[in-house]
Every structure is written in C-alpha cells, then in structure tokens.
Amino acid sequence: MEYWDDDAHLVLFAVRPASQRQGVGSSILAWLEACAVVAGSKRVRVEARLDSVAARSFYNQHGYHEICLKRRMYSGAADGVNLEKWLRIPNDA
C-alpha cells in the first residue's frame, strides 16, 4: 500500500490459490483499509486486469467501484480497470 495526501493506493494484492475463498483476502483488505483510515486517506484506489472477473468481483463485493478502463495497462498488452472505494466523505462534497 502506498499512501498519498488523501489517497491510498493498493499496489499489490494477492492470496495463494489454496487459501482463496476462505476469508483471508477479505480480512487483509479490511485491515489495509483500516490502516488507510488511520493514515488519513479518504479513499483507496486499486487496479485489476479487465479479464480478471474474480478480482473485479472481489473488489466490487467490498465496496469498490470501477471508475475507468485503461487500455494496454499491463505490459502494453492487457487492458485494466481502475477501481476506488471512498473511506471518508470528501470535504468538498
């Protein structure tokens, strides 16, 4: 996780296949989000491969919203999608 002024950026997130679908990822993500709140972040941003239905579904189930498509995001070949989750209401809202 990287922390910027108002945003946290989840750079790399994965769970071993043998440990998936057991709540490990959900627990770690909740902990990372709690850390982001303590760090003063208003939202968390993350990227996923467009063709990774499992990753996109995981983030959607945890309150992340897809905000834009990025062509050739991964190694100039695979498309990606940017997602974000607001942790706190922005001051200007």
N, C-alpha and C positions, 0 to 999 in steps of 0.2 A: 504494500500500500504506500502510495506517495501522498503527502499532504501539501496542499497549496493554500492560498489565502482562505478561500471559502469552500473549496472542493477537496475531496479525497479521490484519488484515482486508484482503483483496484487494478494493478498491473498484471498480476499473475495469480490465477486461482484454479486449482485442480484437486481432485480427490482420486485416489487409486481406484481402478475399476472394481476391485474386490470389496472396497469399502463404500461404494456408491449405493444410494437408495437406503441408507441406514441412519440418516440424520447428521452425518459428520459434516457435510458441506453446509447444511443449514446452521449448525451450531457455530462453525468457524465464521460464516458470513455474519451472523448476529454479533459475534464478538468483535469482528472487524468494524462493523457499523457502530458499535458502542464506543470503540476506540476513536473513530472518526468524530463522534459527537463530543467526546472529551477534548479532542484536538481542536474543536471549534468549527468543524466542517458543517456546511449547510446541506451538502449533497455528496453522493458517491457516484462516480462515473466509472463505467467499465465497457469493454468491447468484447464482442463474440463473433465467431465466424458466422456468416449468414446461413451456411448449410448445417450448422450445429443446432439442430432442433432441441436436443437435450439441454444444452447450455442456455439457449434463449428461453426455453420453458422454465428452467430453474430460476433464472433471474426474474422473469415475469411473475412467477408464483411468490417471489419475495418482494414484490412491490416495485420492481424496476420497469421503466417504460422505454421502449425503443424510440429514439429521437431522430436518427438519421442513418441512412445507408452510406457506406464508404466503399466505392468500387476499388478493386485490386488492393485492398488494405493489407493483406498478408502476402508477403514476398512478391508483391506486384501481380499476383495471380488470383487469389481467392478474395471474394467480397466479404465485408464485415458489416457489423451494425453497432452503433453507439447506443448505450443504454445509460439511464440515470435514475437515481432514487433520491428524492428530497428527504432529508432528515429533519430539517427545521424550515419553517416558513421564511422565505426571503424578506429582508427588511422593507423592500420597496413594494411588497405585494399588498 
